[in-house]
Amino acid sequence: MSDDLKGASQRPVSFLHTVQAVAWSFFGVRRRAGFEQDVQKLNPVHVIVAGIIGALLFIAVLVLLVRWVVGSGVAA
């Protein structure tokens, strides 16, 4: 592992801040200045974990929504 990656993975930014940044990126409403700031501050391991959790939550919400619509008879 290179020194840059080791240093990046030891950044002291909170996981909550990382989750917020990932959530904004899911919606696609992130300013370039905010993105540049996140690249400098966020821990890449936190970003990967938050992205996987966000994707799993998104899929779960979609599955529940589809089950609800099909179960209610609206989609018939």
Backbone as JSON, one array per atom type, in Angstrom:
{
  "sequence": "MSDDLKGASQRPVSFLHTVQAVAWSFFGVRRRAGFEQDVQKLNPVHVIVAGIIGALLFIAVLVLLVRWVVGSGVAA",
  "N": [[0.84, -1.17, 0.0], [0.54, 2.21, -0.78], [2.08, 5.24, 0.55], [0.39, 7.44, 0.34], [-2.18, 6.32, 0.26], [-2.26, 5.06, 2.74], [-2.1, 7.27, 4.44], [-4.47, 8.57, 3.71], [-6.39, 6.76, 4.57], [-6.28, 7.1, 7.26], [-7.43, 9.43, 8.0], [-9.04, 11.78, 10.15], [-11.87, 12.23, 9.94], [-15.31, 12.2, 10.83], [-17.53, 9.36, 10.74], [-20.18, 9.97, 10.38], [-20.11, 12.42, 8.99], [-19.06, 11.48, 6.62], [-21.15, 9.79, 5.79], [-23.11, 11.72, 5.3], [-21.94, 13.09, 3.13], [-21.88, 11.04, 1.22], [-24.61, 10.57, 0.98], [-25.47, 13.0, -0.17], [-24.16, 12.73, -2.58], [-25.52, 10.57, -3.7], [-27.92, 11.78, -4.38], [-26.97, 13.57, -6.19], [-26.45, 16.28, -5.89], [-24.19, 18.05, -5.35], [-21.89, 20.57, -4.77], [-19.01, 21.67, -6.61], [-16.94, 22.75, -5.05], [-17.53, 21.68, -2.55], [-17.21, 19.0, -3.13], [-14.46, 18.88, -3.74], [-13.44, 19.54, -1.26], [-14.31, 17.36, 0.25], [-12.84, 15.3, -0.96], [-10.32, 15.85, -0.05], [-10.59, 15.52, 2.72], [-12.14, 13.24, 3.53], [-12.19, 9.84, 4.68], [-11.25, 7.16, 2.73], [-11.98, 4.49, 3.23], [-14.2, 4.76, 4.88], [-15.9, 5.98, 3.04], [-16.36, 3.93, 1.18], [-17.63, 1.99, 2.79], [-19.9, 3.46, 3.66], [-21.07, 3.94, 1.17], [-21.77, 1.34, 0.34], [-23.58, 0.63, 2.37], [-25.51, 2.63, 1.91], [-26.36, 1.93, -0.7], [-27.48, -0.61, -0.21], [-29.57, 0.09, 1.53], [-31.09, 1.67, -0.22], [-31.87, -0.24, -2.14], [-33.38, -1.92, -0.46], [-35.48, -0.2, 0.27], [-36.66, 0.2, -2.25], [-37.52, -2.44, -2.84], [-39.36, -2.87, -0.74], [-41.21, -0.86, -1.37], [-42.15, -1.71, -3.89], [-43.3, -4.18, -3.16], [-45.33, -3.23, -1.48], [-46.89, -1.7, -3.28], [-47.68, -3.67, -5.14], [-48.99, -5.43, -3.42], [-51.13, -3.87, -2.55], [-52.83, -3.75, -4.65], [-52.91, -1.75, -6.5], [-51.28, -1.87, -8.7], [-52.45, -3.65, -10.38]],
  "CA": [[0.0, 0.0, 0.0], [1.37, 3.41, -0.87], [1.99, 6.16, 1.68], [-0.78, 8.3, 0.14], [-3.37, 5.57, 0.65], [-2.2, 4.89, 4.2], [-2.45, 8.56, 5.04], [-5.88, 8.85, 3.45], [-7.24, 5.88, 5.37], [-6.17, 7.48, 8.66], [-7.98, 10.78, 8.19], [-9.9, 11.75, 11.34], [-13.22, 12.74, 9.7], [-16.3, 11.3, 11.42], [-18.29, 8.53, 9.82], [-21.42, 10.69, 10.09], [-19.81, 13.38, 7.91], [-18.91, 10.69, 5.4], [-22.49, 9.36, 5.38], [-23.77, 12.89, 4.72], [-21.35, 13.34, 1.81], [-22.33, 9.98, 0.32], [-26.03, 10.8, 0.72], [-25.57, 14.09, -1.15], [-23.73, 12.24, -3.89], [-26.6, 9.73, -4.23], [-28.89, 12.69, -4.99], [-26.29, 14.29, -7.26], [-26.53, 17.72, -5.66], [-22.96, 18.41, -4.63], [-21.12, 21.61, -5.44], [-17.63, 21.28, -6.88], [-16.12, 23.12, -3.9], [-17.79, 20.68, -1.52], [-16.58, 17.75, -3.57], [-13.01, 19.02, -3.56], [-13.19, 19.52, 0.18], [-14.49, 15.98, 0.68], [-11.73, 14.49, -1.46], [-9.17, 16.12, 0.81], [-10.84, 15.22, 4.13], [-12.82, 11.99, 3.85], [-11.47, 8.58, 4.75], [-11.78, 6.34, 1.65], [-12.62, 3.28, 3.76], [-15.53, 5.18, 5.31], [-16.7, 6.24, 1.84], [-16.76, 2.63, 0.62], [-18.61, 1.38, 3.7], [-21.12, 4.26, 3.59], [-21.68, 3.71, -0.14], [-22.4, 0.01, 0.34], [-24.77, 0.72, 3.23], [-26.5, 3.43, 1.19], [-26.92, 1.14, -1.81], [-28.33, -1.65, 0.36], [-30.79, 0.75, 1.99], [-31.84, 2.08, -1.4], [-32.48, -1.45, -2.69], [-34.41, -2.38, 0.47], [-36.63, 0.69, 0.14], [-37.32, -0.11, -3.52], [-38.2, -3.73, -2.72], [-40.53, -2.66, 0.11], [-42.17, -0.05, -2.12], [-42.77, -2.57, -4.92], [-44.18, -5.13, -2.47], [-46.49, -2.5, -1.0], [-47.75, -1.34, -4.41], [-48.28, -4.89, -5.69], [-49.91, -5.97, -2.41], [-52.31, -3.02, -2.39], [-53.69, -3.92, -5.82], [-52.84, -0.57, -7.37], [-50.53, -2.22, -9.92], [-53.15, -4.72, -11.09]],
  "C": [[0.89, 1.24, 0.0], [1.16, 4.31, 0.34], [0.76, 7.07, 1.57], [-2.04, 7.6, 0.61], [-3.4, 5.33, 2.15], [-2.6, 6.17, 4.91], [-3.92, 8.88, 4.87], [-6.78, 8.0, 4.32], [-7.17, 6.19, 6.86], [-6.67, 8.89, 8.92], [-9.03, 10.75, 9.3], [-11.32, 12.29, 11.14], [-14.22, 11.71, 10.22], [-17.05, 10.53, 10.34], [-19.6, 9.21, 9.44], [-21.22, 11.71, 8.97], [-19.67, 12.64, 6.57], [-20.27, 10.23, 4.88], [-23.24, 10.52, 4.74], [-23.24, 13.17, 3.31], [-21.81, 12.3, 0.8], [-23.81, 10.16, -0.01], [-26.23, 11.92, -0.3], [-25.15, 13.59, -2.52], [-24.75, 11.29, -4.51], [-27.64, 10.6, -4.94], [-28.28, 13.49, -6.13], [-26.33, 15.8, -7.11], [-25.35, 18.17, -4.81], [-22.23, 19.47, -5.42], [-19.67, 21.15, -5.61], [-16.71, 21.61, -5.7], [-16.3, 22.12, -2.76], [-17.17, 19.35, -1.86], [-15.08, 17.79, -3.35], [-12.62, 18.95, -2.08], [-13.31, 18.09, 0.71], [-13.34, 15.09, 0.24], [-10.52, 14.66, -0.55], [-9.36, 15.59, 2.25], [-11.34, 13.82, 4.42], [-11.88, 10.79, 3.84], [-12.05, 7.66, 3.67], [-12.45, 5.04, 2.13], [-14.03, 3.61, 4.23], [-16.44, 5.41, 4.11], [-17.21, 4.93, 1.24], [-17.84, 1.99, 1.48], [-19.94, 2.13, 3.63], [-21.83, 4.07, 2.25], [-22.38, 2.37, -0.22], [-23.66, 0.02, 1.19], [-25.87, 1.51, 2.54], [-27.15, 2.68, 0.05], [-27.85, 0.06, -1.29], [-29.64, -1.07, 0.89], [-31.69, 1.17, 0.83], [-32.56, 0.88, -2.02], [-33.6, -1.94, -1.78], [-35.66, -1.51, 0.38], [-37.38, 0.42, -1.16], [-38.1, -1.42, -3.45], [-39.46, -3.58, -1.87], [-41.61, -1.86, -0.61], [-42.89, -0.89, -3.17], [-43.71, -3.56, -4.27], [-45.45, -4.45, -1.99], [-47.44, -2.17, -2.14], [-48.42, -2.58, -4.99], [-49.3, -5.47, -4.71], [-51.17, -5.15, -2.26], [-53.27, -3.15, -3.57], [-53.68, -2.75, -6.77], [-52.22, -0.93, -8.71], [-51.25, -3.26, -10.76], [-53.72, -4.3, -12.39]]
}
